[in-house]
Amino acid sequence: MNKEIKLANLKKTCKVFAIISRILEVVSYVGAAISAASIIALFTNTKYLGVKIDGTDQIDSFFVFLREHFNETTAWVIFLVILTVLLLLAGLVIRKVGDLFRNINKEYSPFVPENVRLIKVIAVIFAVVTLIEIGVIPALMTGFVIWAIALLFDYGCELQNESDEIL
């Protein structure tokens, strides 16, 4: 397959992924808004406190931990605030990934400095989200892997510049 066909396929794929990322971004922000609104609803109507949580999965066990250390209302508020922050950060990561796909679609090459910057931003935000959700070691690993991809793109930019100068 020649270079032009490969680039055209890459651009088509990135265009589709950019659309999907926009949808996921909106869903994430809507989820954050619902989560934030739930905090207000919690204070206006305490009947929502009776929701059954049994601790069988990771989110449930986190909430059970909160409930053991705080009263029911405070546990819910902490849980919903953390959920809201995570959804906002997820929306931000998805936005940056969508920006990356849009850049790849519009540029003559994926190896441009703006894409390197976006990948580095994605690495940092994704590492923060992973740190909050999972822990230090997975956060460092994912952050380093995505940062390494940024370094590969940076090297690709250098090769692209050399190629452009030859032409």
GUMI-870417 format. One record per atom (N, C-alpha, C): atom name; x, y, z. Coordinates in nm, 4 decimals. Example, Ala and Ser with C-alpha at 12.3 -4.5 7.8 and 13.67 -1.06 7.14 Angstrom:
// GUMI-870417
REC_atom_c1_c2_c3
REC_N_1.3190_-0.5690_0.7800
REC_CA_1.2300_-0.4500_0.7800
REC_C_1.3200_-0.3300_0.7800
REC_N_1.2850_-0.2250_0.7080
REC_CA_1.3670_-0.1060_0.7140
REC_C_1.2900_0.0030_0.7870
***
This chain:
// GUMI-870417
REC_atom_c1_c2_c3
REC_N_0.0852_-0.1170_0.0000
REC_CA_0.0000_0.0000_0.0000
REC_C_0.0903_0.1239_0.0000
REC_N_0.0606_0.2215_-0.0839
REC_CA_0.1505_0.3353_-0.0925
REC_C_0.1217_0.4385_0.0165
REC_N_0.2101_0.5329_0.0250
REC_CA_0.2079_0.6334_0.1318
REC_C_0.0785_0.7153_0.1325
REC_N_0.0306_0.7567_0.0173
REC_CA_-0.0887_0.8404_0.0090
REC_C_-0.2130_0.7660_0.0598
REC_N_-0.2231_0.6385_0.0258
REC_CA_-0.3381_0.5585_0.0697
REC_C_-0.3335_0.5393_0.2213
REC_N_-0.2148_0.5122_0.2740
REC_CA_-0.2003_0.4966_0.4183
REC_C_-0.2380_0.6250_0.4915
REC_N_-0.1910_0.7376_0.4406
REC_CA_-0.2236_0.8661_0.5027
REC_C_-0.3732_0.8953_0.4931
REC_N_-0.4344_0.8636_0.3793
REC_CA_-0.5787_0.8845_0.3635
REC_C_-0.6571_0.7975_0.4614
REC_N_-0.6151_0.6713_0.4784
REC_CA_-0.6814_0.5832_0.5755
REC_C_-0.6645_0.6344_0.7180
REC_N_-0.5457_0.6829_0.7489
REC_CA_-0.5209_0.7403_0.8815
REC_C_-0.6119_0.8598_0.9067
REC_N_-0.6240_0.9462_0.8081
REC_CA_-0.7083_1.0659_0.8237
REC_C_-0.8562_1.0288_0.8399
REC_N_-0.9040_0.9323_0.7634
REC_CA_-1.0430_0.8874_0.7768
REC_C_-1.0682_0.8304_0.9160
REC_N_-0.9773_0.7463_0.9610
REC_CA_-0.9913_0.6852_1.0932
REC_C_-0.9898_0.7923_1.2022
REC_N_-0.8991_0.8867_1.1888
REC_CA_-0.8909_0.9938_1.2889
REC_C_-1.0159_1.0814_1.2874
REC_N_-1.0740_1.1008_1.1722
REC_CA_-1.1971_1.1791_1.1641
REC_C_-1.3099_1.1085_1.2402
REC_N_-1.3218_0.9771_1.2210
REC_CA_-1.4230_0.8989_1.2934
REC_C_-1.3959_0.9024_1.4434
REC_N_-1.2692_0.8823_1.4824
REC_CA_-1.2339_0.8833_1.6242
REC_C_-1.2573_1.0211_1.6857
REC_N_-1.2365_1.1268_1.6091
REC_CA_-1.2611_1.2622_1.6598
REC_C_-1.4101_1.2814_1.6901
REC_N_-1.4948_1.2293_1.6047
REC_CA_-1.6398_1.2381_1.6273
REC_C_-1.6788_1.1569_1.7504
REC_N_-1.6265_1.0354_1.7602
REC_CA_-1.6570_0.9507_1.8769
REC_C_-1.6073_1.0166_2.0051
REC_N_-1.4887_1.0766_2.0006
REC_CA_-1.4356_1.1405_2.1206
REC_C_-1.5210_1.2599_2.1613
REC_N_-1.5758_1.3321_2.0643
REC_CA_-1.6637_1.4459_2.0978
REC_C_-1.7882_1.3953_2.1710
REC_N_-1.8452_1.2852_2.1234
REC_CA_-1.9634_1.2272_2.1883
REC_C_-1.9295_1.1827_2.3304
REC_N_-1.8170_1.1131_2.3466
REC_CA_-1.7761_1.0665_2.4794
REC_C_-1.7461_1.1839_2.5735
REC_N_-1.6906_1.2902_2.5190
REC_CA_-1.6639_1.4099_2.5993
REC_C_-1.7945_1.4683_2.6538
REC_N_-1.8933_1.4815_2.5666
REC_CA_-2.0231_1.5341_2.6099
REC_C_-2.0853_1.4432_2.7153
REC_N_-2.0792_1.3122_2.6931
REC_CA_-2.1344_1.2171_2.7905
REC_C_-2.0641_1.2321_2.9249
REC_N_-1.9343_1.2495_2.9228
REC_CA_-1.8577_1.2661_3.0462
REC_C_-1.8983_1.3934_3.1193
REC_N_-1.9126_1.5026_3.0471
REC_CA_-1.9523_1.6287_3.1103
REC_C_-2.0963_1.6233_3.1616
REC_N_-2.1843_1.5558_3.0886
REC_CA_-2.3220_1.5385_3.1364
REC_C_-2.3214_1.4552_3.2646
REC_N_-2.2406_1.3504_3.2681
REC_CA_-2.2284_1.2694_3.3898
REC_C_-2.1774_1.3514_3.5061
REC_N_-2.0809_1.4390_3.4807
REC_CA_-2.0287_1.5266_3.5867
REC_C_-2.1376_1.6214_3.6360
REC_N_-2.2175_1.6737_3.5436
REC_CA_-2.3266_1.7638_3.5828
REC_C_-2.4303_1.6901_3.6665
REC_N_-2.4629_1.5687_3.6276
REC_CA_-2.5594_1.4884_3.7047
REC_C_-2.5035_1.4575_3.8429
REC_N_-2.3767_1.4243_3.8483
REC_CA_-2.3127_1.3956_3.9764
REC_C_-2.3132_1.5186_4.0660
REC_N_-2.2813_1.6336_4.0101
REC_CA_-2.2828_1.7579_4.0882
REC_C_-2.4248_1.7922_4.1327
REC_N_-2.5215_1.7722_4.0443
REC_CA_-2.6611_1.7984_4.0808
REC_C_-2.7073_1.7026_4.1895
REC_N_-2.6519_1.5827_4.1908
REC_CA_-2.6885_1.4850_4.2939
REC_C_-2.6479_1.5319_4.4326
REC_N_-2.5398_1.6073_4.4398
REC_CA_-2.4974_1.6615_4.5696
REC_C_-2.6041_1.7562_4.6223
REC_N_-2.6552_1.8406_4.5351
REC_CA_-2.7609_1.9351_4.5744
REC_C_-2.8868_1.8586_4.6111
REC_N_-2.9221_1.7596_4.5303
REC_CA_-3.0420_1.6796_4.5584
REC_C_-3.0287_1.6070_4.6917
REC_N_-2.9094_1.5674_4.7250
REC_CA_-2.8848_1.4964_4.8502
REC_C_-2.9201_1.5829_4.9703
REC_N_-2.8898_1.7114_4.9616
REC_CA_-2.9191_1.8010_5.0726
REC_C_-3.0646_1.8444_5.0774
REC_N_-3.1313_1.8400_4.9638
REC_CA_-3.2713_1.8821_4.9622
REC_C_-3.3672_1.7676_4.9917
REC_N_-3.3213_1.6437_4.9720
REC_CA_-3.4088_1.5296_4.9949
REC_C_-3.3245_1.4122_5.0442
REC_N_-3.3245_1.3902_5.1721
REC_CA_-3.2370_1.2880_5.2307
REC_C_-3.2862_1.1456_5.2081
REC_N_-3.3999_1.1265_5.1439
REC_CA_-3.4469_0.9897_5.1189
REC_C_-3.3532_0.9134_5.0261
REC_N_-3.2679_0.9868_4.9505
REC_CA_-3.1734_0.9206_4.8610
REC_C_-3.0611_0.8504_4.9376
REC_N_-3.0503_0.8775_5.0657
REC_CA_-2.9446_0.8167_5.1459
REC_C_-2.9666_0.6678_5.1678
REC_N_-3.0849_0.6186_5.1424
REC_CA_-3.1158_0.4785_5.1687
REC_C_-3.0758_0.3831_5.0582
REC_N_-2.9987_0.4276_4.9601
REC_CA_-2.9576_0.3415_4.8500
REC_C_-2.8720_0.2269_4.9040
REC_N_-2.8997_0.1061_4.8578
REC_CA_-2.8293_-0.0134_4.9058
REC_C_-2.6941_-0.0253_4.8371
REC_N_-2.5885_-0.0246_4.9164
REC_CA_-2.4539_-0.0466_4.8663
REC_C_-2.3925_-0.1545_4.9533
REC_N_-2.3518_-0.2647_4.8900
REC_CA_-2.3094_-0.3807_4.9683
REC_C_-2.1590_-0.4056_4.9689
REC_N_-2.0820_-0.3254_4.8964
REC_CA_-1.9369_-0.3412_4.8999
REC_C_-1.8830_-0.4527_4.8130
REC_N_-1.9598_-0.4980_4.7124
REC_CA_-1.9147_-0.6114_4.6321
REC_C_-1.8196_-0.5728_4.5196
REC_N_-1.8203_-0.4497_4.4745
REC_CA_-1.7223_-0.4112_4.3725
REC_C_-1.6357_-0.2967_4.4256
REC_N_-1.5411_-0.2518_4.3425
REC_CA_-1.4425_-0.1543_4.3885
REC_C_-1.5071_-0.0226_4.4302
REC_N_-1.6025_0.0263_4.3519
REC_CA_-1.6685_0.1524_4.3861
REC_C_-1.7485_0.1353_4.5139
REC_N_-1.8206_0.0247_4.5248
REC_CA_-1.8971_-0.0010_4.6469
REC_C_-1.8062_-0.0079_4.7686
REC_N_-1.6934_-0.0753_4.7563
REC_CA_-1.6041_-0.0892_4.8714
REC_C_-1.5455_0.0460_4.9109
REC_N_-1.5213_0.1336_4.8129
REC_CA_-1.4751_0.2690_4.8454
REC_C_-1.5820_0.3435_4.9236
REC_N_-1.7072_0.3311_4.8788
REC_CA_-1.8149_0.3990_4.9494
REC_C_-1.8327_0.3412_5.0901
REC_N_-1.8234_0.2102_5.1030
REC_CA_-1.8339_0.1471_5.2351
REC_C_-1.7232_0.1996_5.3265
REC_N_-1.6023_0.2148_5.2715
REC_CA_-1.4918_0.2729_5.3481
REC_C_-1.5285_0.4133_5.3958
REC_N_-1.5827_0.4952_5.3054
REC_CA_-1.6228_0.6314_5.3439
REC_C_-1.7296_0.6285_5.4526
REC_N_-1.8266_0.5387_5.4364
REC_CA_-1.9372_0.5312_5.5324
REC_C_-1.8883_0.4861_5.6702
REC_N_-1.7828_0.4061_5.6739
REC_CA_-1.7281_0.3629_5.8022
REC_C_-1.6573_0.4762_5.8757
REC_N_-1.6073_0.5757_5.7994
REC_CA_-1.5298_0.6837_5.8597
REC_C_-1.6060_0.8158_5.8708
REC_N_-1.7185_0.8260_5.8037
REC_CA_-1.7974_0.9491_5.8066
REC_C_-1.9440_0.9128_5.8219
REC_N_-2.0251_1.0147_5.8531
REC_CA_-2.1687_0.9871_5.8549
REC_C_-2.2178_0.9705_5.7110
REC_N_-2.3394_0.9209_5.6969
REC_CA_-2.3936_0.8848_5.5651
REC_C_-2.3916_1.0019_5.4664
REC_N_-2.4363_1.1186_5.5097
REC_CA_-2.4425_1.2344_5.4202
REC_C_-2.3032_1.2773_5.3770
REC_N_-2.2107_1.2846_5.4703
REC_CA_-2.0736_1.3246_5.4370
REC_C_-2.0093_1.2239_5.3426
REC_N_-2.0326_1.0957_5.3652
REC_CA_-1.9785_0.9924_5.2766
REC_C_-2.0307_1.0113_5.1348
REC_N_-2.1602_1.0377_5.1214
REC_CA_-2.2181_1.0598_4.9883
REC_C_-2.1581_1.1829_4.9223
REC_N_-2.1426_1.2909_4.9986
REC_CA_-2.0885_1.4144_4.9412
REC_C_-1.9455_1.3916_4.8921
REC_N_-1.8624_1.3284_4.9745
REC_CA_-1.7246_1.3007_4.9335
REC_C_-1.7233_1.2136_4.8080
REC_N_-1.8037_1.1086_4.8088
REC_CA_-1.8119_1.0173_4.6946
REC_C_-1.8527_1.0923_4.5680
REC_N_-1.9561_1.1750_4.5769
REC_CA_-2.0055_1.2467_4.4589
REC_C_-1.9091_1.3549_4.4124
REC_N_-1.8396_1.4196_4.5047
REC_CA_-1.7402_1.5204_4.4654
REC_C_-1.6258_1.4529_4.3888
REC_N_-1.5777_1.3401_4.4414
REC_CA_-1.4704_1.2672_4.3722
REC_C_-1.5180_1.2189_4.2352
REC_N_-1.6400_1.1678_4.2288
REC_CA_-1.6958_1.1229_4.1014
REC_C_-1.7051_1.2385_4.0018
REC_N_-1.7502_1.3547_4.0480
REC_CA_-1.7609_1.4723_3.9616
REC_C_-1.6239_1.5126_3.9076
REC_N_-1.5247_1.5171_3.9953
REC_CA_-1.3895_1.5544_3.9530
REC_C_-1.3347_1.4543_3.8512
REC_N_-1.3544_1.3255_3.8779
REC_CA_-1.3062_1.2231_3.7844
REC_C_-1.3744_1.2345_3.6483
REC_N_-1.5043_1.2606_3.6482
REC_CA_-1.5753_1.2753_3.5209
REC_C_-1.5294_1.3998_3.4453
REC_N_-1.5014_1.5075_3.5172
REC_CA_-1.4499_1.6285_3.4519
REC_C_-1.3108_1.6039_3.3935
REC_N_-1.2256_1.5360_3.4702
REC_CA_-1.0924_1.5029_3.4188
REC_C_-1.1006_1.4078_3.2999
REC_N_-1.1911_1.3110_3.3070
REC_CA_-1.2095_1.2194_3.1943
REC_C_-1.2547_1.2971_3.0706
REC_N_-1.3464_1.3902_3.0888
REC_CA_-1.3907_1.4737_2.9776
REC_C_-1.2762_1.5543_2.9175
REC_N_-1.1882_1.6044_3.0048
REC_CA_-1.0733_1.6809_2.9571
REC_C_-0.9763_1.5923_2.8787
REC_N_-0.9496_1.4724_2.9283
REC_CA_-0.8624_1.3791_2.8562
REC_C_-0.9232_1.3459_2.7202
REC_N_-1.0524_1.3167_2.7201
REC_CA_-1.1199_1.2825_2.5938
REC_C_-1.1148_1.4001_2.4977
REC_N_-1.1287_1.5236_2.5490
REC_CA_-1.1202_1.6422_2.4626
REC_C_-0.9818_1.6517_2.3986
REC_N_-0.8787_1.6311_2.4782
REC_CA_-0.7423_1.6404_2.4255
REC_C_-0.7145_1.5294_2.3238
REC_N_-0.7649_1.4101_2.3496
REC_CA_-0.7498_1.3007_2.2531
REC_C_-0.8233_1.3362_2.1234
REC_N_-0.9430_1.3936_2.1361
REC_CA_-1.0170_1.4377_2.0180
REC_C_-0.9422_1.5453_1.9417
REC_N_-0.8802_1.6400_2.0157
REC_CA_-0.7984_1.7432_1.9504
REC_C_-0.6830_1.6801_1.8730
REC_N_-0.6226_1.5769_1.9327
REC_CA_-0.5139_1.5067_1.8651
REC_C_-0.5635_1.4438_1.7349
REC_N_-0.6769_1.3749_1.7413
REC_CA_-0.7326_1.3135_1.6203
REC_C_-0.7682_1.4195_1.5152
REC_N_-0.8245_1.5322_1.5592
REC_CA_-0.8589_1.6386_1.4643
REC_C_-0.7324_1.6963_1.3994
REC_N_-0.6265_1.7132_1.4794
REC_CA_-0.5000_1.7636_1.4240
REC_C_-0.4429_1.6675_1.3212
REC_N_-0.4440_1.5397_1.3534
REC_CA_-0.3900_1.4410_1.2594
REC_C_-0.4715_1.4438_1.1300
REC_N_-0.6024_1.4617_1.1421
REC_CA_-0.6892_1.4657_1.0251
REC_C_-0.6620_1.5884_0.9380
REC_N_-0.6311_1.7025_0.9982
REC_CA_-0.6185_1.8251_0.9192
REC_C_-0.4759_1.8531_0.8713
REC_N_-0.3751_1.8004_0.9400
REC_CA_-0.2365_1.8289_0.9029
REC_C_-0.1897_1.7338_0.7921
REC_N_-0.0845_1.7740_0.7260
REC_CA_-0.0269_1.6903_0.6203
REC_C_0.0454_1.5690_0.6782
REC_N_0.0799_1.5759_0.8070
REC_CA_0.1512_1.4670_0.8734
REC_C_0.1081_1.4640_1.0199
REC_N_0.1063_1.3460_1.0814
REC_CA_0.0744_1.3399_1.2246
REC_C_0.1887_1.3935_1.3112
REC_N_0.3071_1.4080_1.2522
REC_CA_0.4259_1.4462_1.3275
REC_C_0.4467_1.5967_1.3236
REC_N_0.3657_1.6670_1.4023
REC_CA_0.3767_1.8119_1.4171
REC_C_0.3907_1.8431_1.5656
REC_N_0.4577_1.9524_1.6001
REC_CA_0.4825_1.9848_1.7410
REC_C_0.3555_1.9963_1.8264
REC_N_0.2469_2.0419_1.7700
REC_CA_0.1216_2.0542_1.8464
REC_C_0.0753_1.9172_1.8972
REC_N_0.0937_1.8144_1.8158
REC_CA_0.0541_1.6790_1.8580
REC_C_0.1427_1.6276_1.9713
REC_N_0.2694_1.6620_1.9686
REC_CA_0.3592_1.6241_2.0779
REC_C_0.3109_1.6890_2.2076
REC_N_0.2772_1.8171_2.2000
REC_CA_0.2281_1.8889_2.3182
REC_C_0.0997_1.8250_2.3702
REC_N_0.0072_1.7933_2.2803
REC_CA_-0.1194_1.7318_2.3216
REC_C_-0.0971_1.5966_2.3891
REC_N_-0.0073_1.5168_2.3349
REC_CA_0.0184_1.3849_2.3941
REC_C_0.0789_1.4005_2.5333
REC_N_0.1648_1.4986_2.5528
REC_CA_0.2217_1.5226_2.6861
REC_C_0.1140_1.5661_2.7852
REC_N_0.0231_1.6511_2.7409
REC_CA_-0.0886_1.6937_2.8271
REC_C_-0.1753_1.5729_2.8623
REC_N_-0.2041_1.4892_2.7632
REC_CA_-0.2831_1.3674_2.7865
REC_C_-0.2124_1.2782_2.8877
REC_N_-0.0804_1.2648_2.8767
REC_CA_-0.0043_1.1803_2.9697
REC_C_-0.0212_1.2285_3.1135
REC_N_-0.0110_1.3586_3.1339
REC_CA_-0.0201_1.4130_3.2700
REC_C_-0.1614_1.3967_3.3262
REC_N_-0.2619_1.4347_3.2486
REC_CA_-0.4000_1.4254_3.2976
REC_C_-0.4389_1.2804_3.3214
REC_N_-0.4025_1.1925_3.2298
REC_CA_-0.4361_1.0513_3.2439
REC_C_-0.3671_0.9919_3.3659
REC_N_-0.2435_1.0338_3.3921
REC_CA_-0.1726_0.9857_3.5109
REC_C_-0.2428_1.0329_3.6382
REC_N_-0.2935_1.1553_3.6381
REC_CA_-0.3660_1.2063_3.7552
REC_C_-0.4943_1.1275_3.7778
REC_N_-0.5685_1.1034_3.6713
REC_CA_-0.6917_1.0247_3.6833
REC_C_-0.6600_0.8840_3.7348
REC_N_-0.5567_0.8237_3.6791
REC_CA_-0.5178_0.6891_3.7224
REC_C_-0.4733_0.6900_3.8678
REC_N_-0.4038_0.7936_3.9091
REC_CA_-0.3613_0.8062_4.0482
REC_C_-0.4808_0.8106_4.1412
REC_N_-0.5820_0.8888_4.1063
REC_CA_-0.7017_0.9011_4.1896
REC_C_-0.7785_0.7698_4.1931
REC_N_-0.7922_0.7056_4.0777
REC_CA_-0.8752_0.5856_4.0693
REC_C_-0.8052_0.4586_4.1166
REC_N_-0.6775_0.4427_4.0823
REC_CA_-0.6131_0.3132_4.1031
REC_C_-0.4960_0.3211_4.2014
REC_N_-0.4028_0.4120_4.1790
REC_CA_-0.2890_0.4216_4.2683
REC_C_-0.1643_0.4732_4.2004
REC_N_-0.0572_0.4814_4.2783
REC_CA_0.0663_0.5445_4.2337
REC_C_0.1358_0.4659_4.1224
REC_N_0.1562_0.3372_4.1411
REC_CA_0.2324_0.2578_4.0433
REC_C_0.1635_0.2567_3.9062
REC_N_0.0332_0.2264_3.8989
REC_CA_-0.0319_0.2321_3.7664
REC_C_-0.0297_0.3727_3.7062
REC_N_-0.0400_0.4755_3.7907
REC_CA_-0.0365_0.6129_3.7403
REC_C_0.0992_0.6435_3.6786
REC_N_0.2050_0.6041_3.7462
REC_CA_0.3391_0.6266_3.6918
REC_C_0.3595_0.5489_3.5628
REC_N_0.3145_0.4247_3.5617
REC_CA_0.3323_0.3424_3.4414
REC_C_0.2582_0.4010_3.3218
REC_N_0.1307_0.4363_3.3400
REC_CA_0.0548_0.4911_3.2267
REC_C_0.1100_0.6266_3.1847
REC_N_0.1467_0.7081_3.2829
REC_CA_0.2044_0.8387_3.2500
REC_C_0.3326_0.8247_3.1700
REC_N_0.4211_0.7331_3.2133
REC_CA_0.5475_0.7125_3.1426
REC_C_0.5267_0.6560_3.0026
REC_N_0.4334_0.5631_2.9878
REC_CA_0.4091_0.5042_2.8555
REC_C_0.3562_0.6102_2.7588
REC_N_0.2612_0.6891_2.8038
REC_CA_0.2059_0.7920_2.7145
REC_C_0.3110_0.8990_2.6866
REC_N_0.3930_0.9327_2.7872
REC_CA_0.5004_1.0298_2.7665
REC_C_0.6008_0.9762_2.6637
REC_N_0.6293_0.8466_2.6695
REC_CA_0.7202_0.7858_2.5720
REC_C_0.6633_0.7971_2.4304
REC_N_0.5325_0.7821_2.4178
REC_CA_0.4694_0.7996_2.2870
REC_C_0.4889_0.9437_2.2392
REC_N_0.4794_1.0395_2.3323
REC_CA_0.5041_1.1797_2.2965
REC_C_0.6477_1.1975_2.2462
REC_N_0.7421_1.1302_2.3118
REC_CA_0.8813_1.1396_2.2672
REC_C_0.8998_1.0775_2.1287
REC_N_0.8273_0.9687_2.1018
REC_CA_0.8316_0.9091_1.9678
REC_C_0.7769_1.0064_1.8636
REC_N_0.6676_1.0739_1.8976
REC_CA_0.6108_1.1731_1.8060
REC_C_0.7073_1.2901_1.7869
REC_N_0.7777_1.3271_1.8945
REC_CA_0.8770_1.4345_1.8845
REC_C_0.9883_1.3958_1.7875
REC_N_1.0339_1.2718_1.7979
REC_CA_1.1350_1.2218_1.7044
REC_C_1.0775_1.2177_1.5620
REC_N_0.9519_1.1777_1.5495
REC_CA_0.8847_1.1787_1.4192
REC_C_0.8800_1.3186_1.3601
REC_N_0.8636_1.4193_1.4453
REC_CA_0.8640_1.5592_1.3985
REC_C_0.9997_1.5949_1.3387
REC_N_1.1065_1.5508_1.4058
REC_CA_1.2411_1.5770_1.3537
REC_C_1.2602_1.5108_1.2174
REC_N_1.2184_1.3844_1.2081
REC_CA_1.2300_1.3149_1.0796
REC_C_1.1442_1.3816_0.9724
REC_N_1.0258_1.4286_1.0099
REC_CA_0.9375_1.4978_0.9151
REC_C_1.0035_1.6256_0.8663
REC_N_1.0657_1.7002_0.9586
REC_CA_1.1354_1.8234_0.9194
REC_C_1.2482_1.7943_0.8215
REC_N_1.3274_1.6900_0.8510
REC_CA_1.4355_1.6517_0.7601
REC_C_1.3807_1.6134_0.6234
REC_N_1.2730_1.5379_0.6228
REC_CA_1.2104_1.4964_0.4966
REC_C_1.1585_1.6173_0.4183
REC_N_1.0981_1.7117_0.4894
REC_CA_1.0457_1.8314_0.4232
REC_C_1.1589_1.9163_0.3658
REC_N_1.2731_1.9213_0.4358
REC_CA_1.3860_1.9992_0.3869
REC_C_1.4464_1.9373_0.2613
REC_N_1.4466_1.8044_0.2547
REC_CA_1.5013_1.7356_0.1375
REC_C_1.4151_1.7654_0.0161
REC_N_1.2834_1.7668_0.0361
REC_CA_1.1915_1.7941_-0.0755
REC_C_1.1946_1.9411_-0.1069
***
